[in-house]
Amino acid sequence: MKPVTPDAKLAAVVGSSPLPRTELTKKLWAYIKKNGLQDKKVRTQINADDALKAVFGGKAKVSMFEMTKLVSGHVS
């Protein structure tokens, strides 16, 4: 896979070095799990902290599927 470069907002969560999209997703999920951001009742929902709100366009909650789309806007 071709490496992608996270922008400043996404770099606050996964780091700024270029990495394959698969690795970016792994790091994002590691961050979500480490900080307990997966909703306890609705497991497909992610509750954003301040760093993720910047990535999610200010949204407090997004679904896993929407998260993928929003993250795509922060890589080049």
DSSP file (Angstrom, degrees, kcal/mol; ACC not computed):
  #  RESIDUE AA STRUCTURE BP1 BP2  ACC     N-H-->O    O-->H-N    N-H-->O    O-->H-N    TCO  KAPPA ALPHA  PHI   PSI    X-CA   Y-CA   Z-CA
    1    1 A M              0   0    0      0, 0.0     0, 0.0     0, 0.0     0, 0.0   0.000 360.0 360.0 360.0 140.7    0.0    0.0    0.0
    2    2 A K        -     0   0    0      1,-0.1    19,-0.5    18,-0.1    17,-0.1  -0.560 360.0-112.2 -73.1 131.6    1.1    3.5   -0.8
    3    3 A P  E     -A   20   0A   0      0, 0.0     2,-0.3     0, 0.0    -1,-0.1  -0.330  28.7-153.4 -64.6 145.8    1.9    5.6    2.3
    4    4 A V  E     -A   19   0A   0     15,-2.7    15,-2.3    13,-0.1    71,-0.0  -0.875  10.3-131.6-115.8 153.7   -0.4    8.5    3.1
    5    5 A T        -     0   0    0     -2,-0.3    71,-1.8    13,-0.2    12,-0.1  -0.922  18.6-136.3-109.4 118.7    0.5   11.6    5.0
    6    6 A P  B     -B   75   0B   0      0, 0.0    69,-0.2     0, 0.0     2,-0.0  -0.418  19.8-124.7 -69.3 145.7   -1.8   12.7    7.8
    7    7 A D     >  -     0   0    0     67,-2.7     4,-2.6    -2,-0.1     5,-0.2  -0.213  40.0 -85.5 -77.8-178.8   -2.6   16.4    8.1
    8    8 A A  H  > S+     0   0    0      1,-0.2     4,-1.1     2,-0.2     7,-0.1   0.867 127.1  50.7 -60.1 -40.5   -1.9   18.3   11.4
    9    9 A K  H  4 S+     0   0    0      1,-0.2     3,-0.4     2,-0.2     4,-0.3   0.927 116.5  39.7 -65.9 -44.8   -5.3   17.5   13.0
   10   10 A L  H >> S+     0   0    0      1,-0.2     4,-2.4    64,-0.2     3,-1.6   0.833 107.7  64.0 -73.0 -32.5   -5.0   13.7   12.3
   11   11 A A  H 3X S+     0   0    0     -4,-2.6     4,-1.9     1,-0.3    -1,-0.2   0.792  90.9  66.3 -62.1 -27.9   -1.3   13.8   13.2
   12   12 A A  H 3< S+     0   0    0     -4,-1.1    -1,-0.3    -3,-0.4    -2,-0.2   0.750 113.2  32.5 -63.7 -22.7   -2.2   14.7   16.7
   13   13 A V  H <4 S+     0   0    0     -3,-1.6    -2,-0.2    -4,-0.3    -1,-0.2   0.848 135.7  19.1 -99.8 -46.6   -3.8   11.3   17.0
   14   14 A V  H  < S-     0   0    0     -4,-2.4    -3,-0.2     1,-0.3    -2,-0.2   0.454 108.9-100.9-110.2  -2.6   -1.7    8.9   14.8
   15   15 A G     <  -     0   0    0     -4,-1.9    -1,-0.3    -5,-0.4    -2,-0.1  -0.153  29.3 -95.6  96.0 162.6    1.6   10.8   14.4
   16   16 A S  S    S+     0   0    0     -5,-0.1    -1,-0.1   -11,-0.1    -5,-0.1   0.534  83.0 106.3 -98.6  -6.9    2.9   12.8   11.5
   17   17 A S  S    S-     0   0    0     -3,-0.1   -13,-0.1    -6,-0.1     2,-0.1  -0.466  79.8-100.3 -76.8 146.0    5.0   10.3    9.6
   18   18 A P        +     0   0    0      0, 0.0   -13,-0.2     0, 0.0    -1,-0.1  -0.370  52.7 166.6 -61.5 138.5    3.7    8.8    6.3
   19   19 A L  E     -A    4   0A   0    -15,-2.3   -15,-2.7   -17,-0.1     5,-0.1  -0.990  40.7 -87.5-152.0 154.8    2.2    5.4    6.7
   20   20 A P  E  >  -A    3   0A   0      0, 0.0     4,-2.3     0, 0.0     3,-0.4  -0.264  41.9-113.7 -61.8 152.8    0.0    2.9    4.8
   21   21 A R  H  > S+     0   0    0    -19,-0.5     4,-2.2     1,-0.2     5,-0.2   0.843 116.9  56.4 -57.3 -35.6   -3.8    3.4    5.2
   22   22 A T  H  > S+     0   0    0      1,-0.2     4,-1.9     2,-0.2    -1,-0.2   0.909 108.8  45.9 -63.7 -41.1   -4.0    0.0    7.0
   23   23 A E  H  > S+     0   0    0     -3,-0.4     4,-2.5     2,-0.2    -2,-0.2   0.874 109.6  55.0 -68.9 -38.0   -1.4    1.1    9.6
   24   24 A L  H  X S+     0   0    0     -4,-2.3     4,-2.3     1,-0.2    -2,-0.2   0.916 108.2  48.9 -60.0 -44.0   -3.2    4.4   10.0
   25   25 A T  H  X S+     0   0    0     -4,-2.2     4,-2.4     2,-0.2    -2,-0.2   0.897 110.1  51.5 -63.4 -41.2   -6.5    2.6   10.8
   26   26 A K  H  X S+     0   0    0     -4,-1.9     4,-2.3     1,-0.2    -2,-0.2   0.924 111.5  46.9 -61.1 -45.1   -4.7    0.4   13.3
   27   27 A K  H  X S+     0   0    0     -4,-2.5     4,-2.2     2,-0.2    -2,-0.2   0.885 111.0  52.2 -65.5 -38.5   -3.2    3.4   15.1
   28   28 A L  H  X S+     0   0    0     -4,-2.3     4,-2.3     1,-0.2    -1,-0.2   0.926 111.8  45.7 -63.1 -45.4   -6.6    5.2   15.1
   29   29 A W  H  X S+     0   0    0     -4,-2.4     4,-2.7     2,-0.2     5,-0.2   0.865 109.8  54.7 -66.8 -36.0   -8.3    2.1   16.7
   30   30 A A  H  X S+     0   0    0     -4,-2.3     4,-2.7     2,-0.2    -1,-0.2   0.916 109.9  47.6 -62.1 -42.0   -5.5    1.8   19.2
   31   31 A Y  H  X S+     0   0    0     -4,-2.2     4,-1.9     2,-0.2    -2,-0.2   0.918 112.1  49.5 -63.1 -45.3   -6.1    5.4   20.2
   32   32 A I  H  <>S+     0   0    0     -4,-2.3     5,-2.7     1,-0.2     6,-0.4   0.920 115.6  42.7 -61.7 -45.3   -9.8    4.9   20.5
   33   33 A K  H ><5S+     0   0    0     -4,-2.7     3,-1.1     3,-0.2    -2,-0.2   0.908 111.7  53.8 -68.8 -42.4   -9.4    1.8   22.6
   34   34 A K  H 3<5S+     0   0    0     -4,-2.7    -1,-0.2     1,-0.3    -2,-0.2   0.867 115.9  39.7 -60.1 -37.4   -6.7    3.3   24.8
   35   35 A N  T 3<5S-     0   0    0     -4,-1.9    -1,-0.3    -5,-0.2    -2,-0.2   0.346 109.7-120.7 -96.7   5.6   -8.9    6.2   25.6
   36   36 A G  T < 5 +     0   0    0     -3,-1.1    -3,-0.2    -4,-0.3    -4,-0.1   0.894  62.0 145.6  61.0  43.0  -12.1    4.3   25.9
   37   37 A L      < +     0   0    0     -5,-2.7    10,-3.7    -6,-0.2     2,-0.4   0.520  32.7 102.5 -93.9  -6.1  -13.9    6.2   23.2
   38   38 A Q  B    S-C   46   0C   0     -6,-0.4     8,-0.2     8,-0.2     5,-0.1  -0.667  86.1-106.1 -78.5 129.7  -16.0    3.3   21.7
   39   39 A D        -     0   0    0      6,-2.5     6,-0.2    -2,-0.4    -1,-0.1  -0.265  21.3-141.7 -57.5 136.3  -19.6    3.7   23.0
   40   40 A K  S    S+     0   0    0      1,-0.1     3,-0.2    -4,-0.1    -1,-0.1   0.859  96.7  30.0 -70.6 -36.2  -20.4    1.2   25.7
   41   41 A K  S    S+     0   0    0      1,-0.3     2,-0.9     2,-0.0    -1,-0.1   0.918 125.8  39.7 -89.8 -51.1  -24.0    0.5   24.5
   42   42 A V  S >  S-     0   0    0      1,-0.1     3,-2.2     2,-0.0    -3,-0.4  -0.812  71.4-170.3-103.3  93.5  -23.8    1.2   20.7
   43   43 A R  T 3  S+     0   0    0     -2,-0.9    -1,-0.1     1,-0.3    -4,-0.1   0.646  80.2  63.2 -64.4 -16.1  -20.4   -0.4   19.8
   44   44 A T  T 3  S+     0   0    0     -6,-0.1    20,-2.1    -3,-0.1     2,-0.4   0.493  89.4  87.7 -86.3  -1.4  -20.5    1.0   16.3
   45   45 A Q  E <   - D   0  63C   0     -3,-2.2    -6,-2.5    18,-0.2     2,-0.5  -0.783  63.7-153.6 -99.9 141.4  -20.4    4.6   17.7
   46   46 A I  E     -CD  38  62C   0     16,-3.3    16,-1.9    -2,-0.4     2,-0.7  -0.964   8.2-147.0-112.7 124.9  -17.2    6.5   18.5
   47   47 A N  E     - D   0  61C   0    -10,-3.7    14,-0.2    -2,-0.5     2,-0.2  -0.830  24.9-135.5 -90.9 117.0  -17.4    9.2   21.2
   48   48 A A        -     0   0    0     12,-3.0     2,-0.1    -2,-0.7   -16,-0.0  -0.499  13.5-157.3 -80.2 137.1  -14.9   11.9   20.1
   49   49 A D     >  -     0   0    0     -2,-0.2     4,-2.5     1,-0.0     5,-0.2  -0.347  49.3 -80.3 -90.0-174.2  -12.5   13.5   22.5
   50   50 A D  H  > S+     0   0    0      1,-0.2     4,-1.3     2,-0.2     8,-0.1   0.887 131.3  49.9 -59.2 -40.8  -11.0   17.0   21.7
   51   51 A A  H  > S+     0   0    0      1,-0.2     4,-1.0     2,-0.2    -1,-0.2   0.910 114.9  43.4 -65.4 -41.8   -8.3   15.5   19.3
   52   52 A L  H  > S+     0   0    0      1,-0.2     4,-2.9     2,-0.2    -1,-0.2   0.815 104.3  64.1 -75.3 -29.1  -10.9   13.4   17.4
   53   53 A K  H  <>S+     0   0    0     -4,-2.5     5,-3.7     1,-0.2     6,-0.4   0.889 100.7  53.4 -59.2 -37.5  -13.5   16.2   17.3
   54   54 A A  H ><5S+     0   0    0     -4,-1.3     3,-0.7     1,-0.2    -1,-0.2   0.891 113.1  42.7 -62.9 -39.5  -11.0   18.2   15.1
   55   55 A V  H 3<5S+     0   0    0     -4,-1.0    -2,-0.2     1,-0.2    -1,-0.2   0.863 113.3  52.4 -73.0 -36.9  -10.7   15.2   12.8
   56   56 A F  T ><5S-     0   0    0     -4,-2.9     3,-1.0     3,-0.2    -1,-0.2   0.226 118.9-105.8 -87.5  14.4  -14.5   14.5   12.8
   57   57 A G  T < 5S-     0   0    0     -3,-0.7    -3,-0.2     1,-0.2    -4,-0.1   0.826  77.2 -51.5  68.1  31.7  -15.4   18.2   11.9
   58   58 A G  T 3 <S+     0   0    0     -5,-3.7    -1,-0.2     1,-0.3     2,-0.2   0.403  97.9 143.3  88.1  -2.6  -16.6   19.0   15.4
   59   59 A K    <   -     0   0    0     -3,-1.0    -1,-0.3    -6,-0.4    -3,-0.2  -0.512  42.2-154.7 -74.7 138.3  -18.9   16.1   15.8
   60   60 A A  S    S+     0   0    0      1,-0.2   -12,-3.0    -2,-0.2     2,-0.4   0.779  80.7  26.0 -81.1 -28.8  -19.1   14.5   19.2
   61   61 A K  E     +D   47   0C   0    -14,-0.2     2,-0.3    -5,-0.1    -1,-0.2  -0.999  64.8 169.5-137.7 137.2  -20.2   11.1   18.0
   62   62 A V  E     -D   46   0C   0    -16,-1.9   -16,-3.3    -2,-0.4     2,-0.1  -0.974  32.9-113.3-139.3 156.4  -19.7    9.3   14.7
   63   63 A S  E  >  -D   45   0C   0     -2,-0.3     4,-2.4   -18,-0.2   -18,-0.2  -0.468  34.0-109.4 -81.5 162.2  -20.3    5.8   13.4
   64   64 A M  H  > S+     0   0    0    -20,-2.1     4,-1.4     1,-0.2    -1,-0.1   0.881 120.8  50.5 -56.0 -38.8  -17.3    3.6   12.5
   65   65 A F  H  > S+     0   0    0      1,-0.2     4,-1.2   -21,-0.2    -1,-0.2   0.886 110.7  46.7 -71.2 -39.8  -18.4    3.8    8.8
   66   66 A E  H  > S+     0   0    0      1,-0.2     4,-2.5     2,-0.2    -1,-0.2   0.856 105.8  62.0 -68.3 -34.9  -18.6    7.6    8.9
   67   67 A M  H  X S+     0   0    0     -4,-2.4     4,-2.6     1,-0.2     5,-0.2   0.903  99.9  53.5 -58.2 -43.7  -15.3    7.8   10.7
   68   68 A T  H  X S+     0   0    0     -4,-1.4     4,-1.6     1,-0.2    -1,-0.2   0.907 110.7  46.6 -58.3 -43.7  -13.5    6.2    7.7
   69   69 A K  H  X S+     0   0    0     -4,-1.2     4,-0.8     1,-0.2    -2,-0.2   0.916 113.4  48.2 -65.6 -44.2  -15.0    8.8    5.4
   70   70 A L  H >< S+     0   0    0     -4,-2.5     3,-0.7     1,-0.2    -2,-0.2   0.877 109.7  52.2 -66.4 -37.8  -14.0   11.7    7.7
   71   71 A V  H >< S+     0   0    0     -4,-2.6     3,-2.3     1,-0.2    -1,-0.2   0.862  99.0  65.2 -66.6 -35.5  -10.5   10.4    8.2
   72   72 A S  H >< S+     0   0    0     -4,-1.6     3,-1.0     1,-0.3    -1,-0.2   0.800  94.1  60.7 -58.0 -29.3  -10.0   10.2    4.4
   73   73 A G  T << S+     0   0    0     -4,-0.8    -1,-0.3    -3,-0.7    -2,-0.2   0.534 100.4  56.6 -74.8  -5.5  -10.3   14.0    4.2
   74   74 A H  T <  S+     0   0    0     -3,-2.3   -67,-2.7    -4,-0.1     2,-0.3   0.177  94.6  75.7-113.8  16.3   -7.3   14.4    6.4
   75   75 A V  B <    B    6   0B   0     -3,-1.0   -71,-0.0   -69,-0.2     0, 0.0  -0.934 360.0 360.0-126.8 153.1   -4.7   12.4    4.4
   76   76 A S              0   0    0    -71,-1.8    -1,-0.1    -2,-0.3    -4,-0.0   0.330 360.0 360.0-133.5 360.0   -2.7   13.3    1.3
